[in-house]
Amino acid sequence: MENTNNNKSTGLKVAIGILLALFIGTGVYTSKLYKDKKETEATLIKEKEQVMADLSTMAKQYDIVIGENEAANQDLVEARARIQGLMDSLKISQNSVASLWSYKKKFLALQEEMDVLLTENEKLKVENSLLATSLDSTQVQLAERTMFTDSLLVQNTELATVMENAAVLQTVGLKGFGVIERSSGKLIPTERASRSDKIRVCYTVAKNTLVGAGDKELYVQVLDPKDNVLGANEQIQFGDQVLNYSLISKFNYENRNLNICEFVAPNDEFIKGKYTVNVFNKKELVSTTEFTLK
C-alpha cells in the first residue's frame, strides 16, 4: 500500500516536472516568437521607409527634369504621377514581407522606366540644342540675306533715281545777246539796248544716250533788269510749281549734239542793265547765263 502511494507520488512529480518544462519551453518559444516578430516588423518598417525615401528621391528627379522643360514631356508627367500613386499606396499598406516585396518590385520597374525616360529626355535636350543652334544660324543667315536684299533694294532705288535724273536733256554753251535785224534778214550782234531789235538765245542740246530720240521741248525764260519776263510771258504748271516762260523751244532730238538758236522780242523796248537767260526741262533748271545791254 505504501509502495503504491510512493509510486503515485513519484509519477505526479514527474508529470508536474514535464508540465513545468513544457510551460517554460512554451514561454521561451513564445518569447522568441514575439521578439522575432518585433524584429521582423522593425526591419519591414525600416525597409518600407527606405522604399518610400527612394520613391521620394525618384519623384524629385522627375520634378527637376519636368521643370527644365517649357513644354513638359507627357511621358515624364505620367511616370511622375505613377510614383506619387505608389507612394500614397505604400503609406497605408500593411507591414508584411509579401506586401513590401510587391512594392519593391514596382519600385524597381519604375526605376528602370525612369532610366529609359531620362536617357531619352537627355537625347531630346541635345537634339533641341542642336536644332536651336541650327535655327539661330538660319536666322542669322536670313537676317544677313535680308540686309543684303535691303541693301540691293536701296542701291537699285538709288540707281533708278540716278538713271531717272540722268535721262534728262542737258544744254551747254548757253549764250544771250542783243541783235540788230536788217531788212535783208542779216543779224548784227550789239551790246546797246537802244539798238537791239531782239535778244538771241543760243545753246547746244548735249548728246545723252539715256534719252530716247524724238520731238522734244525746252522752256526758255529771259528776264530783263527789272525781272520782267520778256517774250510770250506765258505760264505752265508742273505739280505745285508754276513757270513763266518767254518761249517754248521745240526740236527733233536724234541722240546727238544739236545747236539751237531762238529769238525773244522786247515787250516795249529794251532797257539798259543785266539780263538773265534760263533754260528749263519742264520744272528743272538745266542751264543759266547773264549778259548786259548798255
C-alpha positions as CSV (number, residue, x, y, z in Angstrom):
1,M,0.0,0.0,0.0
2,E,2.8,2.4,0.9
3,N,4.7,1.4,-2.3
4,T,1.6,2.3,-4.3
5,N,1.4,5.7,-2.7
6,N,5.1,6.3,-3.4
7,N,4.7,5.3,-7.0
8,K,1.8,7.7,-7.4
9,S,3.7,10.5,-5.7
10,T,6.7,9.9,-8.0
11,G,4.5,9.8,-11.1
12,L,2.9,13.0,-10.1
13,K,6.2,14.7,-9.6
14,V,7.4,13.6,-13.0
15,A,4.2,14.8,-14.6
16,I,4.5,18.1,-12.9
17,G,8.1,18.4,-14.0
18,I,7.2,17.6,-17.5
19,L,4.4,20.1,-17.5
20,L,6.7,22.7,-15.9
21,A,9.3,22.0,-18.6
22,L,6.7,22.3,-21.3
23,F,5.4,25.6,-19.8
24,I,8.9,27.0,-19.6
25,G,9.7,25.8,-23.1
26,T,6.5,27.3,-24.4
27,G,7.2,30.6,-22.6
28,V,10.7,30.7,-24.1
29,Y,9.4,29.8,-27.5
30,T,6.6,32.3,-27.3
31,S,9.0,35.0,-26.1
32,K,11.4,34.2,-29.0
33,L,8.5,34.3,-31.5
34,Y,7.4,37.7,-30.1
35,K,11.0,39.0,-30.3
36,D,11.4,37.7,-33.8
37,K,8.1,39.3,-34.8
38,K,9.1,42.7,-33.4
39,E,12.5,42.4,-35.1
40,T,10.7,41.5,-38.4
41,E,8.3,44.4,-38.0
42,A,11.1,46.8,-37.3
43,T,13.0,45.5,-40.3
44,L,9.9,45.8,-42.5
45,I,9.2,49.3,-41.3
46,K,12.8,50.3,-42.0
47,E,12.8,48.8,-45.4
48,K,9.4,50.4,-46.1
49,E,10.8,53.8,-45.1
50,Q,13.8,53.1,-47.4
51,V,11.5,52.3,-50.3
52,M,9.5,55.5,-49.5
53,A,12.7,57.5,-49.5
54,D,13.8,56.0,-52.8
55,L,10.4,56.8,-54.3
56,S,10.6,60.4,-53.0
57,T,14.1,60.8,-54.5
58,M,12.9,59.5,-57.8
59,A,9.9,61.9,-57.7
60,K,12.2,64.9,-57.1
61,Q,14.4,63.8,-60.1
62,Y,11.3,63.8,-62.2
63,D,10.2,67.3,-60.8
64,I,13.6,68.7,-61.8
65,V,13.5,67.3,-65.3
66,I,9.9,68.4,-65.8
67,G,10.7,71.8,-64.5
68,E,13.6,72.2,-67.0
69,N,11.2,71.8,-70.0
70,E,8.9,74.7,-71.1
71,A,6.6,72.1,-72.6
72,A,6.6,69.1,-70.2
73,N,7.1,65.7,-71.8
74,Q,3.8,63.8,-71.2
75,D,5.6,60.5,-70.6
76,L,7.6,62.1,-67.7
77,V,4.4,63.7,-66.2
78,E,2.6,60.3,-66.3
79,A,5.6,58.5,-64.8
80,R,5.8,61.1,-62.0
81,A,2.1,60.5,-61.3
82,R,2.6,56.7,-61.1
83,I,5.4,57.3,-58.5
84,Q,3.1,59.5,-56.4
85,G,0.3,56.9,-56.6
86,L,2.8,54.2,-55.4
87,M,3.9,56.4,-52.5
88,D,0.3,57.0,-51.5
89,S,-0.5,53.3,-51.6
90,L,2.7,52.4,-49.7
91,K,1.8,54.8,-46.8
92,I,-1.3,52.8,-46.0
93,S,0.0,49.4,-46.9
94,Q,0.4,46.5,-44.3
95,N,3.9,45.8,-43.0
96,S,4.2,42.4,-44.5
97,V,7.0,40.7,-46.4
98,A,4.7,39.9,-49.3
99,S,3.4,43.5,-49.5
100,L,6.9,45.0,-49.2
101,W,8.3,42.7,-51.8
102,S,5.4,43.7,-54.2
103,Y,6.3,47.4,-53.7
104,K,10.0,46.8,-54.2
105,K,9.2,45.1,-57.5
106,K,7.1,48.1,-58.6
107,F,9.8,50.4,-57.4
108,L,12.5,48.6,-59.5
109,A,10.2,48.7,-62.5
110,L,9.7,52.4,-62.1
111,Q,13.5,52.8,-61.7
112,E,14.1,51.1,-65.0
113,E,11.4,53.2,-66.6
114,M,13.0,56.4,-65.2
115,D,16.4,55.4,-66.5
116,V,14.9,55.0,-70.0
117,L,12.8,58.2,-69.9
118,L,15.7,60.3,-68.5
119,T,18.1,59.0,-71.2
120,E,15.5,59.8,-73.9
121,N,15.0,63.3,-72.3
122,E,18.7,64.0,-72.4
123,K,18.8,62.9,-76.0
124,L,15.9,65.2,-76.8
125,K,17.7,68.1,-75.0
126,V,20.8,67.6,-77.1
127,E,18.7,67.4,-80.3
128,N,16.8,70.5,-79.3
129,S,20.1,72.3,-78.5
130,L,21.4,71.4,-81.9
131,L,18.1,72.4,-83.5
132,A,18.2,75.7,-81.7
133,T,21.8,76.3,-82.8
134,S,20.8,75.5,-86.3
135,L,17.8,77.8,-86.1
136,D,20.0,80.6,-84.7
137,S,22.4,80.1,-87.6
138,T,19.5,80.1,-90.1
139,Q,18.1,83.3,-88.5
140,V,21.5,84.9,-88.7
141,Q,21.8,83.9,-92.4
142,L,18.3,85.1,-93.0
143,A,19.0,88.4,-91.3
144,E,22.2,88.8,-93.4
145,R,20.3,87.9,-96.6
146,T,17.5,90.4,-95.6
147,M,20.1,93.1,-95.0
148,F,21.8,92.2,-98.3
149,T,18.4,92.3,-100.1
150,D,17.5,95.6,-98.4
151,S,20.9,97.0,-99.5
152,L,20.3,95.9,-103.1
153,L,16.9,97.4,-102.9
154,V,18.3,100.7,-101.7
155,Q,21.1,100.5,-104.3
156,N,18.5,99.7,-107.1
157,T,16.3,102.6,-105.9
158,E,19.2,104.9,-105.8
159,L,20.3,103.7,-109.3
160,A,16.8,104.1,-110.6
161,T,16.8,107.7,-109.2
162,V,20.2,108.3,-110.8
163,M,19.0,106.9,-114.1
164,E,15.8,108.9,-114.0
165,N,17.8,112.1,-113.2
166,A,20.4,111.2,-115.9
167,A,17.8,110.6,-118.5
168,V,17.2,114.3,-119.0
169,L,18.3,116.6,-121.8
170,Q,21.1,119.0,-120.8
171,T,22.2,122.1,-122.5
172,V,25.7,123.6,-122.8
173,G,27.2,126.8,-124.2
174,L,24.1,128.9,-123.4
175,K,24.5,132.5,-124.6
176,G,22.2,135.5,-124.8
177,F,22.9,138.8,-126.6
178,G,21.2,141.6,-128.4
179,V,21.0,141.7,-132.2
180,I,20.1,144.2,-134.9
181,E,17.9,142.7,-137.5
182,R,18.3,144.1,-141.0
183,S,15.6,144.1,-143.6
184,S,17.6,141.5,-145.5
185,G,17.4,139.2,-142.5
186,K,21.0,139.7,-141.6
187,L,21.7,139.8,-137.9
188,I,24.3,142.0,-136.3
189,P,25.2,141.4,-132.6
190,T,25.1,144.5,-130.4
191,E,25.6,145.4,-126.7
192,R,23.4,148.5,-126.9
193,A,19.9,148.3,-125.5
194,S,18.6,151.1,-127.8
195,R,19.8,149.5,-131.0
196,S,18.7,145.9,-130.1
197,D,15.7,144.6,-132.0
198,K,15.7,141.2,-130.4
199,I,17.6,139.1,-128.0
200,R,19.1,136.0,-129.5
201,V,19.4,132.9,-127.2
202,C,21.7,130.1,-128.5
203,Y,22.6,126.8,-126.8
204,T,23.6,123.2,-127.6
205,V,21.5,120.2,-126.6
206,A,24.1,117.7,-125.3
207,K,24.0,114.1,-126.6
208,N,22.5,111.8,-124.0
209,T,22.1,108.1,-124.9
210,L,19.7,107.6,-122.0
211,V,17.2,109.9,-123.7
212,G,15.1,108.5,-126.5
213,A,15.1,110.2,-129.9
214,G,12.0,112.2,-131.0
215,D,10.3,115.5,-130.6
216,K,11.4,117.4,-127.5
217,E,10.9,120.8,-126.0
218,L,12.6,123.1,-123.5
219,Y,11.3,126.3,-121.9
220,V,13.4,129.5,-122.4
221,Q,13.0,132.3,-119.9
222,V,14.5,135.7,-120.5
223,L,14.4,138.3,-117.6
224,D,15.2,142.0,-118.1
225,P,17.0,144.0,-115.4
226,K,13.7,144.5,-113.6
227,D,13.0,140.8,-113.6
228,N,10.2,141.1,-116.1
229,V,9.7,138.0,-118.3
230,L,10.2,139.0,-121.9
231,G,8.6,137.4,-124.9
232,A,5.3,135.4,-124.6
233,N,5.4,135.5,-120.8
234,E,3.0,132.6,-120.5
235,Q,2.6,130.2,-117.6
236,I,2.8,126.5,-117.3
237,Q,2.3,124.4,-114.1
238,F,4.4,121.4,-113.0
239,G,2.8,119.9,-109.9
240,D,2.9,122.8,-107.4
241,Q,5.4,124.8,-109.3
242,V,4.4,127.5,-111.8
243,L,6.9,128.5,-114.6
244,N,6.7,131.8,-116.5
245,Y,8.5,131.4,-119.8
246,S,9.4,133.5,-122.8
247,L,9.1,130.8,-125.4
248,I,9.0,127.1,-125.9
249,S,12.0,125.8,-127.8
250,K,10.8,122.8,-129.9
251,F,13.1,120.5,-131.8
252,N,13.6,116.9,-133.0
253,Y,16.3,115.1,-131.0
254,E,18.3,112.4,-132.7
255,N,20.7,111.3,-129.9
256,R,23.5,113.7,-131.0
257,N,24.6,117.2,-130.2
258,L,22.1,119.8,-131.5
259,N,22.7,123.5,-131.9
260,I,19.6,125.7,-131.3
261,C,19.0,129.4,-131.5
262,E,15.8,131.3,-130.6
263,F,14.7,135.0,-130.6
264,V,12.9,136.9,-128.0
265,A,11.3,140.3,-128.8
266,P,11.0,143.1,-126.3
267,N,7.7,143.9,-124.5
268,D,8.2,147.6,-125.3
269,E,11.9,148.4,-125.8
270,F,15.0,147.1,-124.2
271,I,16.4,148.9,-121.2
272,K,19.9,149.1,-120.0
273,G,21.2,146.6,-117.5
274,K,21.8,142.9,-116.8
275,Y,19.6,140.3,-118.5
276,T,19.2,136.7,-117.3
277,V,18.6,133.7,-119.6
278,N,17.3,130.4,-118.1
279,V,16.6,127.1,-119.8
280,F,14.2,124.6,-118.2
281,N,13.5,121.0,-118.9
282,K,9.9,121.0,-117.5
283,K,10.4,122.4,-114.0
284,E,14.1,121.6,-113.8
285,L,16.6,124.4,-114.5
286,V,19.3,122.9,-116.8
287,S,21.3,126.0,-117.6
288,T,21.5,129.7,-117.0
289,T,23.6,132.7,-118.2
290,E,23.7,136.5,-118.0
291,F,24.6,139.3,-120.3
292,T,24.5,143.2,-120.2
293,L,23.0,145.7,-122.6
294,K,24.4,149.2,-122.3
